[in-house]
């Protein structure tokens, strides 16, 4: 029987501040990490932000990866690289990113988006559908998807075998 091999992937969540945001206010965005049961000693994640609304102030490491480096990329893009010499396994705070609100007028917009640093980011104001080659930070576990895929493959193979046997039996009975 065929069972898909579980793939290892670190996943990230971006937690935005709640409530009403006002011009001049500093706000914190939290990035959480889930190592999905594996021990990780280094990782990175990218973030885009709306430069007409936010101004980057600082990034501080969370408890999961105490050594954090922030590298500015193009306008409105940051890449956070982090290490933990002891390794980390589990879920927790990866980093806190502080921005200053600089918006000239009130409105609604998507302020930040996480992206895999090896792929081009989506614009925060108009995110696009990610490509299959560039996994997007996510949460959760795909165990359900693996089980469904396995059952579907088993059904397909069983159906093909039954059809082949039926055709062969039907052909020989004449």
C-alpha positions in Angstrom: 0.0 0.0 0.0 1.3 3.5 -0.8 1.4 6.2 1.8 2.8 9.7 0.9 5.9 10.6 2.8 5.3 13.4 5.3 7.2 16.5 4.3 8.8 18.8 6.9 8.0 22.4 6.7 8.3 25.2 9.2 5.2 27.4 9.2 4.6 30.9 10.4 1.6 33.0 11.5 1.4 36.8 11.3 -0.7 38.3 14.1 -1.7 41.9 13.5 -2.5 44.4 16.2 -6.2 44.8 17.1 -8.3 47.8 17.6 -8.2 51.2 16.0 -4.8 52.4 14.8 -3.9 56.1 14.7 -1.2 58.1 13.0 2.0 58.4 15.0 1.2 55.3 17.0 3.7 52.4 17.2 2.1 49.0 16.7 3.5 45.5 17.1 3.0 42.6 14.7 3.8 39.2 16.1 5.3 36.4 14.0 4.7 32.9 15.5 6.6 29.8 14.4 5.5 26.1 14.3 8.4 23.6 13.6 5.8 20.8 13.1 7.6 18.6 15.5 11.2 19.0 14.1 14.1 20.6 15.8 15.2 23.8 13.9 18.4 25.7 14.6 18.0 28.4 11.9 15.3 29.7 9.7 14.1 32.8 7.9 10.9 34.5 6.8 10.2 37.6 4.7 7.6 40.3 5.3 6.3 43.0 3.0 4.6 46.1 4.4 2.6 49.0 3.0 5.2 51.9 2.9 2.5 54.5 2.6 0.9 53.4 5.8 3.7 51.9 7.9 7.3 52.9 8.8 9.6 50.1 10.1 10.9 50.8 13.6 12.5 47.6 14.9 12.3 43.8 15.2 13.0 41.9 18.4 13.5 38.1 18.7 11.0 35.9 20.3 11.8 33.1 22.8 12.0 30.5 20.0 14.9 31.9 18.1 16.9 34.3 20.3 19.3 35.5 17.6 17.5 37.6 15.0 18.9 39.6 12.1 16.7 41.9 10.0 17.8 42.6 6.4 15.9 45.3 4.5 15.3 44.3 0.8 13.5 46.5 -1.7 11.2 49.3 -0.3 8.6 47.7 2.0 10.4 44.3 2.2 12.2 42.8 5.2 13.8 39.4 5.7 14.2 38.0 9.2 16.9 35.4 9.7 17.1 33.7 13.1 19.0 31.1 14.9 18.9 29.1 18.1 22.2 27.3 18.9 20.3 24.7 21.1 17.7 24.1 18.4 13.9 24.7 18.9 11.0 22.3 18.4 7.4 23.3 18.8 5.4 26.5 18.5 6.0 30.0 19.9 6.9 33.6 19.2 9.5 34.0 16.5 9.7 37.8 16.5 7.9 41.0 17.3 8.0 43.6 14.5 7.3 47.2 15.5 6.0 49.8 12.9 5.0 53.4 13.2 1.6 54.4 11.6 2.3 57.1 9.1 -0.9 57.0 7.1 -2.2 60.4 6.0 -5.9 59.4 6.0 -8.1 56.7 7.6 -8.9 53.6 5.6 -8.7 49.9 5.3 -5.8 48.0 3.8 -3.8 44.8 4.2 -0.7 46.1 6.0 1.7 43.2 6.0 2.2 39.8 4.2 4.7 37.1 5.0 6.5 35.4 2.2 9.1 32.7 1.7 12.4 34.6 1.1 13.4 32.4 -1.9 10.2 33.6 -3.7 9.1 37.1 -4.8 6.6 38.6 -2.3 3.1 39.5 -2.9 2.2 43.2 -2.7 0.5 43.8 0.7 -2.3 45.9 -0.9 -3.1 43.2 -3.5 -1.8 39.8 -2.7 -1.6 37.3 -5.5 -2.0 33.6 -5.6 1.3 32.0 -4.6 3.1 29.7 -7.1 3.4 26.0 -6.4 7.2 26.3 -6.2 7.1 28.9 -3.4 5.3 27.7 -0.3 3.5 30.5 1.6 3.8 30.6 5.4 0.9 28.8 6.8 -0.5 27.1 9.9 -1.8 23.6 10.3 -0.9 20.1 9.3 -1.7 18.4 6.0 -2.2 15.0 7.5 -5.8 15.0 6.4 -4.8 15.8 2.9 -2.3 12.9 2.9 -5.0 10.5 4.1 -7.5 11.7 1.5 -4.8 11.4 -1.2 -3.9 7.8 -0.1 -7.5 6.7 0.0 -8.1 8.2 -3.5 -5.0 6.5 -4.9 -6.1 3.2 -3.3 -9.6 3.6 -4.9 -8.1 4.4 -8.3 -5.8 1.4 -8.2 -8.6 -0.9 -7.0 -11.0 0.3 -9.6 -8.4 -0.1 -12.4 -7.7 -3.7 -11.2 -11.4 -4.5 -11.0 -12.0 -3.1 -14.5 -9.0 -5.1 -15.9 -10.2 -8.3 -14.2 -13.8 -7.7 -15.4 -12.7 -7.1 -19.0 -10.5 -10.1 -19.0 -13.2 -12.4 -17.5 -15.8 -11.0 -19.9 -13.6 -11.5 -22.9 -12.7 -15.2 -21.9 -16.3 -16.2 -21.2 -17.4 -15.8 -24.8 
